[in-house]
């Protein structure tokens, strides 16, 4: 791993606008020097381009005068020619200088948008990520970053140049024929305004279309992530049909969007056709009546055609502009939402001196219909090893999630060494707690990097020693690339037991004073579990430990066992004391099948029948 990735200090996450235009303006302000320079360069390029017909007019009129007077034609057109050359050179220099800035700014701008959206996304609660497809969120970040760049480029390279061209051409045409300038100017203003209003309605279509595309991406990622399940249940056809439902929605919304755009284009092209014929016809009439010279006619016709073509192209850009805004609106609306779990202003780092965990009158519910805890009071003493027992849904994993502040209780307090976890920074809280989940997920990185994730500044030797203690070193060195082997997405190249041992090695390396284990040995065979138990005994030494396990024999050596039932603590004591009490725990111990606790009370009753 690159050392710079281990210790690089990143800026704090800043608040992001939740509407598309303010979101884009944020990045205009960030790069205002480059953007202002490009504004000047694009004005220069557009001004030079629209003055070319004027230079041609000067040359044509000069030739006509020279021929009529029998003078040298080159002498008459020398100055207009050099003006024509200078204007062309100005177009080249301004356009390429602007293009150079675009090459430098474009990738940097998209990188900043992605980085800031990702940083904002990271701060969302666990509830948020449980409710949204990972693939859909990634797709939205990509579309927003591209959309922001395209909105800024459209303004810089399409809207702004037309404004310059329009202003310069009106001055030039007014010198030839004020009525022609007025007619053309009025048409351009009305045409652009109507196109803008029509295209603005496209934003809703574009937003819905972007949402449909993101849903398709999320569905594909979800299906690919679970491809083994589809194979095992012979559900490949079902997955294709399931995806087809989302694809049909995407196609329907795409057609709605494109038909609306096509209707606008019919209006634009027909309007441009009528004006082109009208302006050229009127100019021909003036030329035929001797009201303008050949050069003036050429300039008027050229300027009119250029402006009409630019306006027609601009109206197409309006459609794309609002499509990009729709994409940004969809992505920003999904990602830039208020965070559910936030650090309080002035939150201090957690200081763990003993490792006591205390729940005081805690109420928690995932939703109003799903209450979990009501007035929960519980204390884990410093250095105590506590097992949590209960049927699925009784609140064991929820308690662990609340300690980590992945969710926020609705009432009460959770204290670590007397410090309310809501008053300390989330990073320091989670740095002080090592968690080994039931199904540890690994990054698609090397085994060395996955273990080192526990402590980024650990040396290779320390990583290897942690792997030895977790009994992972043996299978790692047996792999072709050893510690450099990539583990695949979410660690799919490893077995469940191997992933569990990598997670254990990571926790050993982290060395946090509080240890939480949620079914940490469930994926291990009994022989491996005995070996791992030695590592766990080492890891638990001098730490406060909370262990969740359905295999009750795993908890027999704990200092205490807390028994949950429907969000309440119904028993609390040592393994021996709880068996002697012959209560809830003793009943589960007697009825467990194959060493495991039944999933619920009904399963327990069935096992006893």
C-alpha positions in Angstrom: 0.0 0.0 0.0 1.2 3.5 -0.9 2.5 5.2 2.3 0.8 8.4 1.2 -2.6 6.6 1.4 -1.9 5.6 5.0 -1.3 9.0 6.5 -2.6 11.7 4.1 -4.7 14.2 5.9 -8.0 14.9 4.1 -10.0 18.1 4.5 -13.2 18.0 6.5 -16.4 17.1 4.6 -18.1 20.4 3.6 -21.9 20.9 3.3 -23.1 20.4 -0.3 -26.0 22.2 -2.0 -29.0 19.9 -2.6 -30.2 21.6 -5.8 -28.6 21.3 -9.2 -27.8 24.9 -10.2 -26.3 25.8 -6.8 -24.4 22.5 -6.9 -22.8 23.5 -10.2 -22.0 27.0 -9.1 -20.1 25.6 -6.2 -17.5 24.2 -8.6 -17.5 27.4 -10.7 -16.5 29.2 -7.6 -13.8 26.6 -6.8 -12.2 27.1 -10.2 -13.2 30.7 -10.8 -9.7 31.7 -12.2 -9.8 29.0 -14.9 -13.4 29.6 -15.6 -13.0 33.4 -15.9 -10.0 32.9 -18.2 -12.1 30.6 -20.4 -14.9 33.1 -20.5 -12.4 35.7 -21.8 -11.0 33.3 -24.4 -14.4 32.1 -25.6 -15.5 35.7 -26.0 -12.3 36.4 -28.0 -12.9 33.3 -30.2 -16.6 34.1 -30.8 -15.9 37.8 -31.5 -13.2 36.9 -34.0 -15.5 34.4 -35.7 -18.4 36.7 -36.1 -16.2 39.5 -37.4 -15.0 37.3 -40.3 -18.0 38.2 -42.5 -17.2 41.9 -41.8 -13.6 41.4 -43.1 -14.9 39.6 -46.2 -17.3 42.5 -46.7 -14.4 45.0 -46.6 -12.4 42.9 -49.1 -15.4 42.6 -51.5 -16.2 46.3 -51.3 -12.5 47.2 -51.8 -12.2 45.0 -54.9 -15.4 46.5 -56.3 -14.1 50.1 -55.8 -10.7 49.2 -57.2 -12.2 47.6 -60.3 -14.5 50.5 -60.8 -11.7 53.1 -60.5 -9.0 51.0 -62.3 -6.8 50.8 -59.2 -4.6 48.0 -57.9 -6.9 45.5 -56.2 -4.3 44.2 -53.7 -3.7 47.7 -52.4 -7.4 48.1 -51.8 -7.8 44.8 -49.9 -4.4 44.6 -48.1 -5.8 45.9 -44.8 -9.0 43.9 -44.9 -6.9 40.8 -45.8 -4.6 41.2 -42.8 -7.7 41.8 -40.6 -9.1 38.6 -42.0 -5.8 36.8 -41.2 -5.6 38.3 -37.7 -9.2 37.3 -36.9 -8.5 33.7 -38.1 -5.3 33.6 -36.0 -7.4 34.9 -33.0 -9.9 32.1 -33.5 -7.1 29.5 -33.5 -5.2 31.0 -30.5 -8.3 31.6 -28.3 -9.9 28.3 -29.1 -6.8 26.2 -28.5 -5.9 28.1 -25.3 -9.4 27.5 -24.1 -9.1 23.9 -25.1 -5.9 23.5 -23.2 -7.5 24.9 -20.0 -10.4 22.5 -20.6 -8.0 19.5 -20.8 -6.5 20.6 -17.5 -9.7 21.6 -15.7 -12.2 18.9 -16.9 -10.7 15.8 -15.2 -9.8 17.8 -12.0 -13.4 19.1 -11.8 -14.9 15.6 -12.2 -12.5 14.2 -9.6 -13.5 16.9 -7.1 -17.2 16.2 -7.7 -16.8 12.5 -7.2 -14.5 12.9 -4.2 -16.9 15.3 -2.4 -20.0 13.2 -3.2 -18.3 10.1 -2.0 -17.2 11.8 1.2 -20.8 12.9 1.8 -22.1 9.5 1.0 -19.7 7.9 3.5 -21.3 9.8 6.4 -24.8 8.4 5.8 -26.1 6.0 8.4 -26.3 2.2 8.1 -30.1 2.6 7.6 -29.4 4.6 4.4 -27.1 2.0 2.9 -29.6 -0.8 3.7 -32.2 1.1 1.7 -30.2 1.9 -1.4 -28.4 -0.2 -4.0 -24.6 0.2 -3.9 -24.5 0.1 -7.7 -27.2 2.7 -8.1 -25.3 5.1 -5.8 -22.1 4.6 -7.6 -23.9 5.2 -10.9 -25.4 8.4 -9.6 -22.0 9.8 -8.5 -20.6 9.1 -12.0 -23.6 10.8 -13.7 -23.5 13.8 -11.4 -19.8 14.4 -12.0 -20.3 14.2 -15.7 -23.4 16.3 -15.6 -21.7 19.1 -13.6 -18.9 19.3 -16.2 -21.3 19.3 -19.1 -23.5 22.0 -17.6 -20.5 24.3 -17.1 -19.1 23.5 -20.6 -22.5 24.2 -22.2 -22.7 27.6 -20.6 -19.0 28.4 -21.5 -18.9 27.0 -25.0 -22.5 27.4 -26.3 -24.5 30.0 -24.4 -21.8 32.5 -23.8 -20.4 32.5 -27.4 -23.9 33.0 -28.9 -24.4 36.0 -26.6 -21.2 37.5 -27.9 -22.0 36.7 -31.5 -25.5 38.1 -31.2 -24.3 41.4 -29.7 -21.5 41.9 -32.3 -23.7 40.9 -35.3 -26.5 43.3 -34.2 -24.1 46.2 -34.3 -22.8 45.2 -37.7 -26.2 44.5 -39.2 -27.6 47.8 -37.8 -24.9 49.7 -39.9 -26.2 47.9 -43.0 -30.0 48.0 -42.4 -31.5 48.6 -39.0 -34.8 46.9 -39.9 -32.9 43.7 -40.9 -31.0 43.8 -37.6 -34.3 44.3 -35.7 -36.2 41.5 -37.4 -33.3 39.0 -36.9 -32.7 40.1 -33.3 -36.3 39.8 -32.4 -36.5 36.4 -33.9 -33.4 35.2 -32.1 -34.7 36.4 -28.8 -38.2 34.8 -29.2 -36.7 31.6 -30.6 -34.2 31.2 -27.8 -36.8 32.0 -25.1 -39.4 29.6 -26.5 -36.7 26.9 -26.8 -35.6 27.5 -23.3 -39.1 27.2 -21.9 -39.8 24.0 -23.8 -36.4 22.5 -22.9 -36.9 23.4 -19.2 -39.9 21.0 -19.2 -37.5 18.3 -20.3 -35.8 18.4 -16.9 -38.6 16.3 -15.3 -38.3 13.7 -18.1 -34.5 13.6 -17.7 -34.7 13.2 -14.0 -37.1 10.3 -14.3 -35.0 8.8 -17.0 -31.8 9.1 -14.9 -33.6 7.4 -12.0 -34.6 4.5 -14.2 -31.0 4.1 -15.5 -29.7 4.1 -11.9 -32.3 1.5 -10.9 -31.2 -0.7 -13.8 -27.5 -0.4 -12.8 -28.4 -1.2 -9.2 -30.4 -4.3 -10.2 -27.5 -5.6 -12.4 -25.0 -5.1 -9.6 -27.3 -6.8 -7.1 -27.8 -9.8 -9.4 -24.2 -10.1 -10.3 -23.3 -9.9 -6.6 -25.6 -12.8 -5.9 -24.8 -14.8 -9.1 -23.9 -17.9 -7.1 -27.4 -17.9 -5.5 -29.0 -17.6 -8.9 -26.9 -20.6 -10.2 -27.7 -22.7 -7.1 -31.4 -22.2 -7.5 -31.3 -22.4 -11.3 -32.8 -18.9 -11.5 -30.8 -17.4 -14.5 -34.0 -17.0 -16.5 -35.8 -15.5 -13.5 -33.0 -12.9 -13.1 -33.2 -12.0 -16.8 -37.0 -11.5 -16.5 -36.6 -9.6 -13.3 -34.1 -7.3 -15.0 -36.4 -7.0 -18.0 -39.0 -5.3 -15.8 -36.6 -2.5 -14.9 -35.4 -2.3 -18.5 -39.0 -1.8 -19.7 -39.4 1.1 -17.3 -36.1 2.6 -18.6 -37.1 2.2 -22.2 -40.5 3.7 -21.5 -39.0 6.8 -19.8 -36.3 7.0 -22.5 -39.0 7.2 -25.2 -41.0 9.8 -23.3 -37.9 11.9 -23.0 -36.8 11.5 -26.6 -40.3 12.0 -28.1 -40.5 15.3 -26.1 -37.1 16.3 -27.4 -38.0 15.4 -31.0 -41.1 17.6 -30.8 -39.0 20.5 -29.7 -36.6 19.9 -32.6 -39.4 20.0 -35.1 -40.3 23.4 -33.9 -36.7 24.5 -34.0 -35.9 23.3 -37.5 -39.1 24.7 -39.0 -38.7 28.0 -37.4 -35.1 28.3 -38.5 -36.1 27.3 -42.1 -38.7 30.0 -42.2 -36.4 32.7 -40.9 -33.5 31.7 -43.2 -35.7 32.0 -46.3 -37.2 35.3 -45.0 -33.9 37.0 -44.1 -32.1 36.0 -47.3 -35.2 37.0 -49.4 -35.3 40.4 -47.7 -31.6 40.9 -48.1 -31.9 40.0 -51.8 -34.7 42.5 -52.2 -32.5 45.2 -50.6 -29.6 44.3 -52.8 -31.7 44.3 -55.9 -33.0 47.8 -55.0 -29.5 49.0 -54.6 -30.0 49.5 -50.8 -26.8 47.5 -50.0 -23.6 46.7 -51.7 -22.4 43.2 -52.7 -20.1 43.2 -49.7 -22.9 44.3 -47.4 -25.2 41.6 -48.8 -22.6 38.9 -48.3 -22.0 40.1 -44.7 -25.7 40.3 -43.9 -26.4 36.9 -45.4 -23.4 35.3 -43.7 -24.2 36.8 -40.3 -27.8 35.8 -40.6 -27.0 32.2 -41.5 -24.4 32.0 -38.8 -26.7 33.3 -36.1 -29.6 31.1 -37.2 -27.4 28.0 -37.2 -25.9 28.9 -33.8 -29.4 29.5 -32.4 -30.7 26.2 -33.8 -27.7 24.4 -32.3 -28.1 26.3 -29.1 -31.7 25.1 -28.8 -30.4 21.5 -29.0 -27.9 22.3 -26.3 -30.8 23.6 -24.2 -32.3 20.1 -24.3 -29.0 18.5 -23.3 -28.5 21.2 -20.7 -31.7 20.4 -18.9 -31.1 16.7 -19.3 -27.8 17.1 -17.5 -29.6 19.2 -14.9 -32.1 16.4 -14.5 -29.3 13.9 -14.0 -27.7 16.1 -11.4 -31.0 16.6 -9.7 -31.6 12.9 -9.5 -28.1 12.2 -8.1 -27.9 15.1 -5.7 -31.5 14.5 -4.5 -30.5 10.9 -3.6 -27.1 11.5 -2.1 -27.0 15.0 -0.7 -29.5 14.3 2.1 -29.2 15.3 5.7 -27.1 12.7 7.6 -28.9 10.8 10.3 -25.9 10.2 12.6 -23.6 13.3 12.9 -20.9 14.5 15.2 -22.0 17.2 17.5 -20.2 20.6 17.2 -17.0 20.4 19.2 -17.2 16.6 19.6 -14.0 15.4 21.3 -12.1 12.1 20.6 -13.2 9.2 22.8 -10.7 8.4 25.6 -10.9 4.8 26.7 -9.2 4.3 30.0 -11.0 1.2 31.4 -13.5 0.0 28.7 -16.8 0.2 30.6 -19.9 0.2 28.4 -23.2 1.4 30.0 -26.7 1.5 28.6 -29.0 3.9 30.5 -32.8 3.9 29.8 -32.2 3.3 26.0 -35.2 3.2 23.7 -34.6 2.2 20.1 -36.8 1.3 17.1 -36.0 0.8 13.4 -39.4 2.2 12.7 -42.6 2.9 14.7 -43.8 -0.6 13.8 -40.5 -2.2 14.8 -39.6 -1.3 18.4 -36.5 -3.2 19.7 -35.5 -1.8 23.1 -37.6 0.0 25.7 -35.9 1.4 28.8 -32.9 -0.9 28.4 -30.4 -0.6 31.3 -27.2 -2.7 31.0 -23.6 -2.5 32.1 -20.5 -4.3 30.8 -17.7 -3.9 33.3 -14.1 -3.0 32.3 -12.3 -6.1 31.1 -15.4 -8.3 31.3 -16.2 -10.9 28.8 -20.0 -11.0 28.2 -22.0 -13.3 25.9 -25.3 -12.3 24.4 -27.9 -15.0 23.8 -31.4 -14.8 22.4 -33.5 -15.8 19.4 -33.1 -14.0 16.1 -34.7 -10.6 16.3 -34.3 -10.3 20.1 -31.9 -7.3 19.8 -28.4 -8.7 20.1 -27.0 -7.3 16.9 -28.9 -4.1 17.4 -27.1 -3.6 20.7 -23.7 -4.0 19.0 -24.8 -1.5 16.3 -25.8 1.0 18.9 -22.4 0.7 20.7 -20.8 1.5 17.3 -23.3 4.3 16.8 -24.3 2.9 13.4 -27.9 3.8 14.5 -29.1 6.5 17.0 -31.3 5.6 19.9 -34.5 7.5 20.3 -34.1 8.0 24.0 -31.5 7.3 26.7 -27.7 7.3 26.6 -24.9 4.9 25.8 -21.7 5.6 27.7 -18.1 4.3 27.3 -16.0 5.2 30.4 -18.6 7.8 31.3 -18.6 9.5 27.9 -21.8 9.6 25.9 -21.1 8.2 22.5 -23.1 11.0 20.9 -20.7 13.6 22.3 -17.5 12.0 20.8 -16.4 11.8 17.2 -17.6 8.7 15.3 -14.1 8.0 14.0 -12.5 7.9 17.5 -15.4 5.7 18.7 -15.0 3.1 16.0 -11.2 3.3 16.3 -11.6 2.2 19.9 -13.8 -0.8 19.0 -12.8 -3.9 17.0 -15.7 -5.6 15.4 -15.7 -9.1 13.8 -19.1 -9.6 12.1 -20.8 -12.9 11.2 -20.1 -12.4 7.5 -17.0 -10.3 7.2 -16.7 -8.5 3.8 -13.2 -7.9 2.3 -12.0 -5.4 -0.3 -11.0 -6.6 -3.7 -7.4 -5.9 -2.7 -4.5 -8.1 -1.6 -4.6 -10.1 1.5 -1.8 -8.0 2.9 -3.9 -4.8 2.4 -7.0 -6.4 3.8 -5.3 -7.4 7.1 -3.4 -4.1 7.3 -6.7 -2.3 7.2 -6.8 -2.9 10.9 -3.8 -0.6 11.4 -2.6 1.2 8.3 0.9 1.9 9.6 1.6 -1.8 10.5 4.7 -3.3 9.0 4.6 -6.4 6.8 6.1 -8.4 9.7 3.3 -7.2 12.0 0.7 -8.2 9.4 2.2 -11.7 9.1 2.3 -12.1 12.9 -1.4 -11.2 13.2 -2.2 -13.7 10.4 -0.2 -16.4 12.3 -2.2 -15.7 15.5 -5.4 -15.9 13.5 -4.3 -19.2 11.9 -4.6 -17.6 8.5 -0.9 -17.6 7.6 -1.0 -21.3 6.6 -3.6 -21.0 3.9 -2.2 -17.6 2.7 1.3 -18.9 2.0 -0.2 -21.9 0.2 -1.8 -19.5 -2.3 0.1 -18.9 -5.6 0.6 -15.2 -4.8 0.7 -15.4 -1.0 0.0 -12.2 0.7 -0.2 -10.4 -2.6 -3.2 -12.5 -3.8 -6.3 -10.5 -4.6 -9.4 -11.8 -2.8 -12.1 -10.8 -5.3 -15.2 -8.6 -4.7 -16.2 -8.9 -1.1 -13.7 -11.7 -0.7 -15.5 -14.2 -2.8 -12.3 -16.1 -3.7 -12.0 -17.2 -0.1 -14.1 -19.6 1.9 -16.3 -18.4 4.7 -13.8 -19.7 7.3 -10.9 -18.1 5.5 -12.7 -14.7 5.4 -13.4 -15.1 9.1 -9.7 -15.7 9.9 -8.7 -12.6 7.8 -11.2 -10.5 9.8 -9.8 -11.9 13.0 -6.2 -11.1 11.9 -7.4 -7.6 11.1 -8.9 -7.2 14.6 -5.7 -8.6 16.3 -3.7 -6.0 14.4 -6.1 -3.2 15.3 -5.6 -3.9 19.0 -8.7 -1.9 20.2 -9.6 -1.9 23.9 -13.2 -3.0 23.2 -13.9 -6.1 21.2 -17.3 -7.1 19.6 -17.9 -10.5 18.0 -21.1 -11.2 16.2 -21.1 -15.0 15.4 -17.4 -14.7 14.7 -16.8 -18.5 14.6 -20.1 -19.5 12.9 -18.3 -20.2 9.6 -15.6 -22.4 11.1 -15.5 -26.2 11.5 -15.0 -27.5 15.0 -11.3 -28.3 14.5 -10.5 -24.8 13.2 -12.7 -23.3 15.9 -10.6 -24.8 18.6 -7.5 -23.4 17.0 -9.2 -20.0 16.6 -10.3 -20.1 20.2 -6.7 -19.8 21.2 -6.3 -16.7 19.1 -9.6 -15.3 20.6 -8.3 -15.9 24.1 -5.2 -13.9 23.2 -7.3 -11.2 21.6 -9.8 -11.0 24.6 -7.0 -10.5 27.1 -7.3 -7.2 29.1 -10.2 -6.1 26.9 -13.9 -5.6 27.3 -15.5 -8.2 25.1 -19.1 -8.7 23.9 -19.8 -11.9 22.1 -22.9 -12.9 20.2 -23.2 -16.6 19.4 -25.9 -19.2 18.6 -23.5 -22.0 19.5 -24.1 -21.7 23.2 -21.0 -23.9 24.0 -18.9 -21.0 22.7 -20.2 -18.8 25.5 -19.7 -21.2 28.4 -16.4 -19.7 29.4 -17.7 -16.1 29.4 -17.7 -14.1 32.7 -21.4 -13.3 32.2 -24.2 -14.3 29.8 -27.0 -11.9 29.1 -30.2 -13.4 27.8 -32.4 -11.3 25.5 -36.0 -12.0 24.6 -38.0 -9.5 22.5 -35.7 -6.6 23.3 -35.7 -7.3 27.1 -33.0 -8.7 29.3 -34.7 -11.7 30.9 -31.6 -13.3 32.6 -28.1 -12.3 33.5 -25.3 -14.4 35.1 -22.6 -16.9 34.6 -23.1 -20.1 32.5 -23.2 -22.2 35.7 -25.5 -19.9 37.5 -28.0 -19.7 34.7 -28.1 -23.4 34.3 -28.7 -23.8 38.0 -31.5 -21.3 37.8 -33.2 -23.6 35.3 -34.8 -20.7 33.5 -34.9 -19.4 30.0 -31.1 -20.0 29.3 -31.2 -23.5 30.7 -34.2 -24.3 28.5 -32.3 -23.1 25.4 -29.2 -25.1 26.5 -31.2 -28.2 26.8 -33.1 -27.8 23.5 -30.3 -26.5 21.2 -29.9 -28.8 18.1 -26.4 -29.8 17.1 -24.9 -27.3 19.5 -26.8 -24.3 18.0 -29.6 -22.2 19.3 -32.9 -22.6 17.4 -33.9 -19.5 15.5 -37.1 -18.8 17.5 -39.4 -20.2 20.1 -41.5 -22.0 17.5 -38.5 -23.8 16.2 -37.5 -24.7 19.7 -41.0 -26.2 20.4 -40.8 -28.1 17.1 -37.4 -29.6 18.1 -38.9 -30.8 21.3 -42.0 -32.5 19.7 
